[in-house]
Amino acid sequence: MDEEFDTFPTSKNPDLVRMRYDRLRSVAGRIQTVVGDLASQ
């Protein structure tokens, strides 16, 4: 929710933003892998 009210460009610590997006990317990658596995069966 915090990021919804953030200004653009972000006023947050760049490391915090990078950490958040790295986590999001890793979760999205895992979901994509699972969907790919299901699709190939």
mmJSON file of the N, C-alpha and C atoms, coordinates in Angstrom:
{"data_MODEL":{"atom_site":{
"group_PDB":["ATOM","ATOM","ATOM","ATOM","ATOM","ATOM","ATOM","ATOM","ATOM","ATOM","ATOM","ATOM","ATOM","ATOM","ATOM","ATOM","ATOM","ATOM","ATOM","ATOM","ATOM","ATOM","ATOM","ATOM","ATOM","ATOM","ATOM","ATOM","ATOM","ATOM","ATOM","ATOM","ATOM","ATOM","ATOM","ATOM","ATOM","ATOM","ATOM","ATOM","ATOM","ATOM","ATOM","ATOM","ATOM","ATOM","ATOM","ATOM","ATOM","ATOM","ATOM","ATOM","ATOM","ATOM","ATOM","ATOM","ATOM","ATOM","ATOM","ATOM","ATOM","ATOM","ATOM","ATOM","ATOM","ATOM","ATOM","ATOM","ATOM","ATOM","ATOM","ATOM","ATOM","ATOM","ATOM","ATOM","ATOM","ATOM","ATOM","ATOM","ATOM","ATOM","ATOM","ATOM","ATOM","ATOM","ATOM","ATOM","ATOM","ATOM","ATOM","ATOM","ATOM","ATOM","ATOM","ATOM","ATOM","ATOM","ATOM","ATOM","ATOM","ATOM","ATOM","ATOM","ATOM","ATOM","ATOM","ATOM","ATOM","ATOM","ATOM","ATOM","ATOM","ATOM","ATOM","ATOM","ATOM","ATOM","ATOM","ATOM","ATOM","ATOM","ATOM"],
"id":[1,2,3,4,5,6,7,8,9,10,11,12,13,14,15,16,17,18,19,20,21,22,23,24,25,26,27,28,29,30,31,32,33,34,35,36,37,38,39,40,41,42,43,44,45,46,47,48,49,50,51,52,53,54,55,56,57,58,59,60,61,62,63,64,65,66,67,68,69,70,71,72,73,74,75,76,77,78,79,80,81,82,83,84,85,86,87,88,89,90,91,92,93,94,95,96,97,98,99,100,101,102,103,104,105,106,107,108,109,110,111,112,113,114,115,116,117,118,119,120,121,122,123],
"type_symbol":["N","C","C","N","C","C","N","C","C","N","C","C","N","C","C","N","C","C","N","C","C","N","C","C","N","C","C","N","C","C","N","C","C","N","C","C","N","C","C","N","C","C","N","C","C","N","C","C","N","C","C","N","C","C","N","C","C","N","C","C","N","C","C","N","C","C","N","C","C","N","C","C","N","C","C","N","C","C","N","C","C","N","C","C","N","C","C","N","C","C","N","C","C","N","C","C","N","C","C","N","C","C","N","C","C","N","C","C","N","C","C","N","C","C","N","C","C","N","C","C","N","C","C"],
"label_atom_id":["N","CA","C","N","CA","C","N","CA","C","N","CA","C","N","CA","C","N","CA","C","N","CA","C","N","CA","C","N","CA","C","N","CA","C","N","CA","C","N","CA","C","N","CA","C","N","CA","C","N","CA","C","N","CA","C","N","CA","C","N","CA","C","N","CA","C","N","CA","C","N","CA","C","N","CA","C","N","CA","C","N","CA","C","N","CA","C","N","CA","C","N","CA","C","N","CA","C","N","CA","C","N","CA","C","N","CA","C","N","CA","C","N","CA","C","N","CA","C","N","CA","C","N","CA","C","N","CA","C","N","CA","C","N","CA","C","N","CA","C","N","CA","C"],
"label_alt_id":[null,null,null,null,null,null,null,null,null,null,null,null,null,null,null,null,null,null,null,null,null,null,null,null,null,null,null,null,null,null,null,null,null,null,null,null,null,null,null,null,null,null,null,null,null,null,null,null,null,null,null,null,null,null,null,null,null,null,null,null,null,null,null,null,null,null,null,null,null,null,null,null,null,null,null,null,null,null,null,null,null,null,null,null,null,null,null,null,null,null,null,null,null,null,null,null,null,null,null,null,null,null,null,null,null,null,null,null,null,null,null,null,null,null,null,null,null,null,null,null,null,null,null],
"label_comp_id":["MET","MET","MET","ASP","ASP","ASP","GLU","GLU","GLU","GLU","GLU","GLU","PHE","PHE","PHE","ASP","ASP","ASP","THR","THR","THR","PHE","PHE","PHE","PRO","PRO","PRO","THR","THR","THR","SER","SER","SER","LYS","LYS","LYS","ASN","ASN","ASN","PRO","PRO","PRO","ASP","ASP","ASP","LEU","LEU","LEU","VAL","VAL","VAL","ARG","ARG","ARG","MET","MET","MET","ARG","ARG","ARG","TYR","TYR","TYR","ASP","ASP","ASP","ARG","ARG","ARG","LEU","LEU","LEU","ARG","ARG","ARG","SER","SER","SER","VAL","VAL","VAL","ALA","ALA","ALA","GLY","GLY","GLY","ARG","ARG","ARG","ILE","ILE","ILE","GLN","GLN","GLN","THR","THR","THR","VAL","VAL","VAL","VAL","VAL","VAL","GLY","GLY","GLY","ASP","ASP","ASP","LEU","LEU","LEU","ALA","ALA","ALA","SER","SER","SER","GLN","GLN","GLN"],
"label_asym_id":["A","A","A","A","A","A","A","A","A","A","A","A","A","A","A","A","A","A","A","A","A","A","A","A","A","A","A","A","A","A","A","A","A","A","A","A","A","A","A","A","A","A","A","A","A","A","A","A","A","A","A","A","A","A","A","A","A","A","A","A","A","A","A","A","A","A","A","A","A","A","A","A","A","A","A","A","A","A","A","A","A","A","A","A","A","A","A","A","A","A","A","A","A","A","A","A","A","A","A","A","A","A","A","A","A","A","A","A","A","A","A","A","A","A","A","A","A","A","A","A","A","A","A"],
"label_entity_id":["1","1","1","1","1","1","1","1","1","1","1","1","1","1","1","1","1","1","1","1","1","1","1","1","1","1","1","1","1","1","1","1","1","1","1","1","1","1","1","1","1","1","1","1","1","1","1","1","1","1","1","1","1","1","1","1","1","1","1","1","1","1","1","1","1","1","1","1","1","1","1","1","1","1","1","1","1","1","1","1","1","1","1","1","1","1","1","1","1","1","1","1","1","1","1","1","1","1","1","1","1","1","1","1","1","1","1","1","1","1","1","1","1","1","1","1","1","1","1","1","1","1","1"],
"label_seq_id":[1,1,1,2,2,2,3,3,3,4,4,4,5,5,5,6,6,6,7,7,7,8,8,8,9,9,9,10,10,10,11,11,11,12,12,12,13,13,13,14,14,14,15,15,15,16,16,16,17,17,17,18,18,18,19,19,19,20,20,20,21,21,21,22,22,22,23,23,23,24,24,24,25,25,25,26,26,26,27,27,27,28,28,28,29,29,29,30,30,30,31,31,31,32,32,32,33,33,33,34,34,34,35,35,35,36,36,36,37,37,37,38,38,38,39,39,39,40,40,40,41,41,41],
"pdbx_PDB_ins_code":[null,null,null,null,null,null,null,null,null,null,null,null,null,null,null,null,null,null,null,null,null,null,null,null,null,null,null,null,null,null,null,null,null,null,null,null,null,null,null,null,null,null,null,null,null,null,null,null,null,null,null,null,null,null,null,null,null,null,null,null,null,null,null,null,null,null,null,null,null,null,null,null,null,null,null,null,null,null,null,null,null,null,null,null,null,null,null,null,null,null,null,null,null,null,null,null,null,null,null,null,null,null,null,null,null,null,null,null,null,null,null,null,null,null,null,null,null,null,null,null,null,null,null],
"Cartn_x":[0.832,0.0,0.87,2.014,2.928,3.311,3.585,4.027,2.92,1.658,0.548,0.596,1.094,1.098,2.466,3.391,4.729,4.684,5.585,5.648,6.397,6.337,7.111,7.99,9.29,10.025,10.0,10.273,10.115,10.925,10.347,11.055,11.681,11.532,12.05,13.531,14.141,15.524,15.627,16.539,16.648,16.879,17.615,17.854,16.554,15.697,14.404,13.545,13.548,12.779,13.313,14.645,15.254,14.899,14.943,14.628,13.179,12.281,10.862,10.647,11.292,11.098,11.81,12.952,13.626,12.736,12.089,11.197,10.004,9.446,8.315,8.704,9.911,10.371,10.584,11.116,11.353,10.03,9.049,7.728,7.086,7.169,6.592,7.282,8.585,9.328,8.887,8.654,8.187,6.8,5.914,4.561,4.635,5.499,5.647,6.144,7.057,7.577,6.466,5.669,4.574,3.558,3.195,2.238,2.81,4.09,4.741,4.724,4.978,4.945,3.541,2.537,1.155,0.783,1.227,0.875,1.526,2.679,3.402,2.955,2.023,1.568,0.338],
"Cartn_y":[-1.198,0.0,1.253,1.115,2.243,2.804,1.905,2.364,3.073,2.826,3.488,5.003,5.43,6.851,7.487,6.74,7.256,8.239,9.212,10.183,9.582,10.242,9.795,10.95,10.824,9.586,9.29,8.068,7.607,8.421,8.628,9.328,8.328,7.05,5.99,5.746,5.054,4.618,3.675,3.951,3.105,1.632,1.337,-0.063,-0.746,-0.009,-0.551,-0.857,0.064,-0.132,-1.335,-1.432,-2.554,-3.87,-3.891,-5.108,-5.53,-4.557,-4.844,-5.43,-4.85,-5.334,-6.647,-6.866,-8.162,-9.269,-8.991,-9.993,-10.248,-9.181,-9.303,-10.12,-9.855,-10.57,-12.046,-12.351,-13.762,-14.507,-13.868,-14.488,-14.689,-13.674,-13.776,-14.879,-15.015,-16.07,-17.447,-17.597,-18.89,-19.223,-18.237,-18.451,-18.854,-18.173,-18.477,-19.907,-20.341,-21.712,-22.728,-22.48,-23.394,-23.449,-22.297,-22.255,-22.979,-22.798,-23.493,-24.993,-25.435,-26.87,-27.436,-26.703,-27.158,-27.21,-26.21,-26.143,-27.269,-27.726,-28.75,-30.17,-30.297,-31.646,-32.059],
"Cartn_z":[0.0,0.0,0.0,0.645,0.757,-0.606,-1.562,-2.876,-3.658,-3.298,-3.981,-3.787,-2.628,-2.298,-2.488,-3.048,-3.297,-4.464,-4.431,-5.522,-6.701,-7.843,-9.012,-9.467,-9.606,-9.292,-7.799,-7.447,-6.075,-5.074,-3.905,-2.832,-1.87,-2.183,-1.307,-1.558,-0.621,-0.745,-1.952,-2.889,-4.098,-3.782,-2.707,-2.34,-1.931,-1.229,-0.809,-2.03,-2.983,-4.216,-4.988,-5.089,-5.813,-5.14,-3.811,-3.064,-3.334,-3.316,-3.548,-4.94,-5.952,-7.314,-7.568,-6.896,-7.017,-6.478,-5.341,-4.745,-5.665,-6.205,-7.125,-8.35,-8.877,-10.068,-9.774,-8.594,-8.269,-8.09,-7.486,-7.33,-8.7,-9.559,-10.901,-11.697,-11.531,-12.217,-11.781,-10.482,-9.964,-10.501,-10.527,-11.057,-12.525,-13.278,-14.703,-14.907,-14.056,-14.141,-13.885,-12.859,-12.522,-13.663,-14.196,-15.305,-16.518,-16.783,-17.887,-17.694,-16.465,-16.163,-16.375,-15.937,-16.111,-17.591,-18.339,-19.759,-20.557,-20.116,-20.882,-20.545,-19.623,-19.252,-20.039],
"occupancy":[1.0,1.0,1.0,1.0,1.0,1.0,1.0,1.0,1.0,1.0,1.0,1.0,1.0,1.0,1.0,1.0,1.0,1.0,1.0,1.0,1.0,1.0,1.0,1.0,1.0,1.0,1.0,1.0,1.0,1.0,1.0,1.0,1.0,1.0,1.0,1.0,1.0,1.0,1.0,1.0,1.0,1.0,1.0,1.0,1.0,1.0,1.0,1.0,1.0,1.0,1.0,1.0,1.0,1.0,1.0,1.0,1.0,1.0,1.0,1.0,1.0,1.0,1.0,1.0,1.0,1.0,1.0,1.0,1.0,1.0,1.0,1.0,1.0,1.0,1.0,1.0,1.0,1.0,1.0,1.0,1.0,1.0,1.0,1.0,1.0,1.0,1.0,1.0,1.0,1.0,1.0,1.0,1.0,1.0,1.0,1.0,1.0,1.0,1.0,1.0,1.0,1.0,1.0,1.0,1.0,1.0,1.0,1.0,1.0,1.0,1.0,1.0,1.0,1.0,1.0,1.0,1.0,1.0,1.0,1.0,1.0,1.0,1.0],
"B_iso_or_equiv":[0.0,0.0,0.0,0.0,0.0,0.0,0.0,0.0,0.0,0.0,0.0,0.0,0.0,0.0,0.0,0.0,0.0,0.0,0.0,0.0,0.0,0.0,0.0,0.0,0.0,0.0,0.0,0.0,0.0,0.0,0.0,0.0,0.0,0.0,0.0,0.0,0.0,0.0,0.0,0.0,0.0,0.0,0.0,0.0,0.0,0.0,0.0,0.0,0.0,0.0,0.0,0.0,0.0,0.0,0.0,0.0,0.0,0.0,0.0,0.0,0.0,0.0,0.0,0.0,0.0,0.0,0.0,0.0,0.0,0.0,0.0,0.0,0.0,0.0,0.0,0.0,0.0,0.0,0.0,0.0,0.0,0.0,0.0,0.0,0.0,0.0,0.0,0.0,0.0,0.0,0.0,0.0,0.0,0.0,0.0,0.0,0.0,0.0,0.0,0.0,0.0,0.0,0.0,0.0,0.0,0.0,0.0,0.0,0.0,0.0,0.0,0.0,0.0,0.0,0.0,0.0,0.0,0.0,0.0,0.0,0.0,0.0,0.0],
"pdbx_formal_charge":[null,null,null,null,null,null,null,null,null,null,null,null,null,null,null,null,null,null,null,null,null,null,null,null,null,null,null,null,null,null,null,null,null,null,null,null,null,null,null,null,null,null,null,null,null,null,null,null,null,null,null,null,null,null,null,null,null,null,null,null,null,null,null,null,null,null,null,null,null,null,null,null,null,null,null,null,null,null,null,null,null,null,null,null,null,null,null,null,null,null,null,null,null,null,null,null,null,null,null,null,null,null,null,null,null,null,null,null,null,null,null,null,null,null,null,null,null,null,null,null,null,null,null],
"auth_seq_id":[1,1,1,2,2,2,3,3,3,4,4,4,5,5,5,6,6,6,7,7,7,8,8,8,9,9,9,10,10,10,11,11,11,12,12,12,13,13,13,14,14,14,15,15,15,16,16,16,17,17,17,18,18,18,19,19,19,20,20,20,21,21,21,22,22,22,23,23,23,24,24,24,25,25,25,26,26,26,27,27,27,28,28,28,29,29,29,30,30,30,31,31,31,32,32,32,33,33,33,34,34,34,35,35,35,36,36,36,37,37,37,38,38,38,39,39,39,40,40,40,41,41,41],
"auth_comp_id":["MET","MET","MET","ASP","ASP","ASP","GLU","GLU","GLU","GLU","GLU","GLU","PHE","PHE","PHE","ASP","ASP","ASP","THR","THR","THR","PHE","PHE","PHE","PRO","PRO","PRO","THR","THR","THR","SER","SER","SER","LYS","LYS","LYS","ASN","ASN","ASN","PRO","PRO","PRO","ASP","ASP","ASP","LEU","LEU","LEU","VAL","VAL","VAL","ARG","ARG","ARG","MET","MET","MET","ARG","ARG","ARG","TYR","TYR","TYR","ASP","ASP","ASP","ARG","ARG","ARG","LEU","LEU","LEU","ARG","ARG","ARG","SER","SER","SER","VAL","VAL","VAL","ALA","ALA","ALA","GLY","GLY","GLY","ARG","ARG","ARG","ILE","ILE","ILE","GLN","GLN","GLN","THR","THR","THR","VAL","VAL","VAL","VAL","VAL","VAL","GLY","GLY","GLY","ASP","ASP","ASP","LEU","LEU","LEU","ALA","ALA","ALA","SER","SER","SER","GLN","GLN","GLN"],
"auth_asym_id":["A","A","A","A","A","A","A","A","A","A","A","A","A","A","A","A","A","A","A","A","A","A","A","A","A","A","A","A","A","A","A","A","A","A","A","A","A","A","A","A","A","A","A","A","A","A","A","A","A","A","A","A","A","A","A","A","A","A","A","A","A","A","A","A","A","A","A","A","A","A","A","A","A","A","A","A","A","A","A","A","A","A","A","A","A","A","A","A","A","A","A","A","A","A","A","A","A","A","A","A","A","A","A","A","A","A","A","A","A","A","A","A","A","A","A","A","A","A","A","A","A","A","A"],
"auth_atom_id":["N","CA","C","N","CA","C","N","CA","C","N","CA","C","N","CA","C","N","CA","C","N","CA","C","N","CA","C","N","CA","C","N","CA","C","N","CA","C","N","CA","C","N","CA","C","N","CA","C","N","CA","C","N","CA","C","N","CA","C","N","CA","C","N","CA","C","N","CA","C","N","CA","C","N","CA","C","N","CA","C","N","CA","C","N","CA","C","N","CA","C","N","CA","C","N","CA","C","N","CA","C","N","CA","C","N","CA","C","N","CA","C","N","CA","C","N","CA","C","N","CA","C","N","CA","C","N","CA","C","N","CA","C","N","CA","C","N","CA","C","N","CA","C"],
"pdbx_PDB_model_num":[1,1,1,1,1,1,1,1,1,1,1,1,1,1,1,1,1,1,1,1,1,1,1,1,1,1,1,1,1,1,1,1,1,1,1,1,1,1,1,1,1,1,1,1,1,1,1,1,1,1,1,1,1,1,1,1,1,1,1,1,1,1,1,1,1,1,1,1,1,1,1,1,1,1,1,1,1,1,1,1,1,1,1,1,1,1,1,1,1,1,1,1,1,1,1,1,1,1,1,1,1,1,1,1,1,1,1,1,1,1,1,1,1,1,1,1,1,1,1,1,1,1,1]
}}}
